[in-house]
Amino acid sequence: MSRVLIAGESWISQSTHIKGVDSFTTSAYVTGVEPLRRALEGRGHEVTHLPAHLVPGQFPGDAEALAGYDVVILSDIGANSLQLSPEVFERGTPGADRIDALRGWVADGGGLLMVGGYLSFTGFEGKAAYRNTALHEVLPVELLPEDDRVELPAGGRPSAVGIGHPALGGVTGPWPPLLGYNRVRPRPGAEVLATLGGDPLVAVAEYGAGRSAVFTSDCSPHWAPAAFCEQWDGYARVFGGLVEWLSR
C-alpha cells in the first residue's frame, strides 16, 4: 500500500446565461479525479486528493510535509499554483519554494507522476509552465517551449512498446483510443513504455534515489473517454503499475 497525494484534477466553471435583455451567471465545481481515485484505492492505495483551488495554500512546502506520502501525482495543475502561495502572491512576502522542495523530495527517494491535461507539462498557451522550473529536470521527458497540446478528436490508439515493464501493470492487448495528449520529447536515459502519435505517452526514469513518470494524456474526459477510464480494465492496471513502480 502506498500513500498517494493527487494535486489538481478539479476546476470551477462559470457560465453566463442571456435571455432576451436579461442575463445571469451560474457556477459549478467539477472534479475529474474519481476514475483515478477509484483505480488506486481499488488496488489498496491510500489516496488524498488536494483540489486545484486548495493547492496554492495547502500543497506540502517542505520535505517534512512531503514525507507523509510515497507518491505525488500532479494532474492538470500548473506550476504557478505550486509556486505562488497566498503569502507570496497576495502579500509579497518570501515563502517556501515548493517546486524545489518537491524536486529534492524525489531526489531523496520520492515518486512523482505527472498526468497530462491543459495545465500539465507546458500546457494550453504555455500556461502550465513547468519547463522553466526545477521540476523539469526531474521528469523523464523534455518539455516544449510552446503550447504542447495535440487534439485527436477522431481518437488515437496508444501503442505499448514496453510490454513487460512493471510500470505498465501487466497490461497486454490493445488500448482504447485517447482524444489528445501533451507532446513531449523523451529525455536521454528514460524508458518510453507507451506512445501516442509517435510521441511518449508513458515514460519513466530514475532521479537521484527516487523515480519519476509521466502519462501525457488525461486520466479523465475529455482526452480520456469513458471507454478508456471507466470501461477498460487496463486503466487501473496501468495507473496502479505506475504508482507501485514509483513507490517500489
C-alpha atoms as one frame of an Amber mdcrd trajectory, in Angstrom:
protein
   0.000   0.000   0.000   1.303   3.423  -0.983   0.283   6.835   0.316  -0.621
   8.903  -2.733  -1.277  12.637  -2.996  -3.183  13.741  -6.114  -2.939  17.504
  -6.613  -5.241  19.185  -9.135  -7.846  17.461 -11.308 -10.660  19.850 -10.353
 -11.971  23.162 -11.630 -14.672  25.784 -11.177 -16.744  26.740 -14.226 -18.811
  29.905 -14.569 -21.489  30.326 -17.241 -23.352  33.420 -18.388 -26.974  32.862
 -19.445 -28.540  35.539 -21.656 -32.321  35.504 -22.110 -33.519  38.458 -24.099
 -32.471  41.595 -22.234 -31.733  39.714 -19.018 -28.694  37.726 -18.007 -27.423
  35.801 -15.011 -24.444  33.648 -14.123 -24.131  30.204 -12.605 -21.084  28.454
 -11.201 -20.204  24.784 -10.867 -17.441  22.903  -9.096 -16.261  19.876 -11.083
 -13.762  17.126 -10.343 -12.167  14.672 -12.733 -10.289  12.699 -10.106 -12.783
   9.900  -9.458 -11.650   7.357 -12.095  -8.062   7.647 -10.884  -9.004   7.645
  -7.212 -11.165   4.527  -7.630  -8.465   2.762  -9.624  -5.796   3.359  -6.989
  -7.986   2.723  -3.962  -9.169  -0.484  -5.612  -5.565  -1.671  -5.559  -5.227
  -0.881  -1.865  -3.525   2.515  -2.030  -4.356   5.353   0.350  -5.332   8.377
  -1.753  -5.527  12.019  -0.671  -6.967  14.489  -3.177  -5.941  18.147  -2.958
  -8.291  20.055  -5.311  -6.795  22.682  -7.586  -8.239  25.667  -5.707  -6.580
  24.467  -2.484  -3.154  23.788  -3.995  -1.797  27.365  -3.630  -2.500  27.402
   0.088  -2.098  23.769   1.104   0.391  21.928  -1.122   3.223  20.494   1.023
   6.011  23.029   1.279   8.963  21.063   2.608  10.487  17.613   2.970   8.799
  17.009   6.311   5.337  17.608   4.868   6.077  15.563   1.746   7.321  12.684
   3.899   3.688  11.814   4.561   3.423  10.478   1.002   5.150   7.871  -1.131
   3.922   9.207  -4.485   2.788  12.671  -5.588   0.626  12.951  -8.709   0.312
  16.336 -10.417  -2.695  16.257 -12.726  -3.892  19.292 -14.677  -2.443  21.802
 -12.223   0.019  24.448 -13.408   3.350  25.420 -11.917   2.021  28.802 -10.772
  -0.364  27.121  -8.348   2.563  25.373  -6.662   4.901  28.360  -6.735   2.561
  31.193  -5.773   1.283  30.620  -2.264  -1.006  33.335  -0.830   1.866  34.760
   1.214   3.968  35.182  -1.924   1.331  36.251  -4.462  -1.084  38.218  -2.289
   1.199  39.629   0.396   4.521  39.819  -1.445   6.499  38.081   1.282   9.043
  35.280   0.737   7.691  31.765   1.151   8.598  28.149   0.564   9.871  27.125
  -2.870   7.546  24.161  -3.118   8.678  23.039  -6.558  12.283  22.887  -5.400
  11.138  21.057  -2.265   9.333  18.542  -4.474  12.438  18.123  -6.628  14.546
  17.457  -3.531  11.979  15.015  -2.152  12.112  12.973  -5.368  15.916  13.037
  -5.348  15.814  11.668  -1.799  13.585   8.736  -2.743  10.071  10.004  -3.513
   7.984   9.141  -6.551   6.476  11.742  -8.905   3.878  11.196 -11.638   2.694
  13.987 -13.932  -0.564  13.321 -15.780  -1.467  15.305 -18.880  -4.068  17.991
 -19.402  -4.492  21.614 -20.402  -2.483  22.691 -17.328   0.184  19.984 -17.346
   3.702  19.971 -18.821   3.813  23.177 -20.944   0.071  23.219 -21.464  -2.539
  25.434 -23.066  -0.896  28.645 -24.312   2.150  27.649 -22.256   0.268  28.346
 -19.014   1.248  25.157 -17.180   4.821  26.483 -17.416   6.813  23.598 -15.921
   9.588  23.933 -18.493  11.206  26.829 -16.631  11.035  25.224 -13.192  13.279
  22.888 -11.229  10.744  20.117 -11.782  11.603  19.930 -15.482  14.869  18.135
 -14.753  13.050  15.556 -12.631  10.705  14.420 -15.396  11.673  11.621 -17.800
  10.762  13.873 -20.729  11.770  17.248 -22.116   9.014  19.833 -22.462   8.291
  22.007 -25.470   8.631  25.801 -25.212   5.213  26.346 -26.823   1.640  25.120
 -26.388   2.126  21.352 -26.420  -1.443  20.078 -26.779  -2.289  17.597 -29.520
  -6.030  17.173 -30.038  -7.186  13.890 -31.565 -10.946  14.355 -31.997 -11.262
  11.146 -34.031  -9.237   9.245 -31.430  -5.712   7.899 -31.455  -4.790   4.424
 -30.281  -1.782   4.117 -27.952   0.993   1.676 -28.686   2.636  -0.150 -25.781
   6.335  -0.551 -26.529   7.478  -1.559 -23.049   5.286  -4.614 -22.505   6.577
  -6.485 -19.501   7.797  -3.411 -17.633   6.199  -3.436 -14.163   5.103   0.203
 -14.514   2.513  -0.901 -17.101   0.911  -3.237 -14.589   0.992  -6.297 -16.816
  -1.370  -4.837 -19.429  -1.428  -6.680 -22.741  -3.513  -6.279 -25.856  -4.857
  -3.118 -27.498  -5.529   0.073 -25.548  -8.713   2.106 -26.162  -8.300   5.338
 -28.130  -7.499   8.640 -26.449  -8.631  12.058 -27.668  -5.487  14.076 -27.045
  -2.230  14.471 -25.156   0.648  16.809 -24.341   3.526  16.436 -26.798   6.904
  15.927 -25.109  10.302  14.566 -26.096  11.974  11.602 -24.364  14.895  12.529
 -22.154  18.142  10.598 -22.705  18.260   7.655 -20.324  14.495   7.496 -19.803
  12.383   4.488 -20.770   9.403   5.112 -23.049   6.825   2.408 -22.330   3.911
   3.574 -24.499   3.464   6.068 -27.314   0.622   8.040 -28.871   1.010   9.695
 -32.248   4.665   8.680 -32.203   5.282  10.694 -29.012   5.780   9.427 -25.445
   2.558   8.555 -23.629   4.116   6.694 -20.700   7.754   7.229 -19.748   9.728
   6.529 -16.589  13.156   7.333 -15.190  15.282   7.293 -12.074  16.091  10.634
 -10.455  18.636  10.505  -7.667  17.317   8.000  -5.144  13.763   8.482  -6.431
  11.740   7.894  -9.553   9.561   9.902 -11.920   6.979   9.024 -14.549   4.598
  10.689 -16.972   1.279   9.796 -18.537   0.891  12.518 -21.141  -2.826  12.127
 -21.829  -5.537  12.717 -19.234  -6.873  10.420 -16.527 -10.485  11.513 -17.222
 -12.504  13.199 -20.011 -12.201  14.819 -22.367  -8.899  13.312 -23.520  -9.609
  10.039 -21.703 -13.137   9.000 -22.756 -15.280   6.619 -20.736 -14.130   3.680
 -22.852 -10.621   4.323 -21.519 -11.091   5.495 -17.940 -14.339   3.749 -16.948
 -14.743   0.620 -19.069 -11.203  -0.617 -19.774  -9.825  -2.960 -17.124  -6.309
  -1.929 -18.114  -6.827   1.578 -16.721  -6.400   0.520 -13.092  -3.535  -1.769
 -14.025  -1.592   0.980 -15.810  -2.038   3.655 -13.144  -1.643   1.109 -10.367
   1.515  -0.166 -12.023   2.914   3.350 -12.289   2.251   4.128  -8.624   3.662
   0.796  -7.497   6.792   1.217  -9.619   7.286   4.757  -8.327   6.981   3.665
  -4.704   8.742   0.299  -5.266
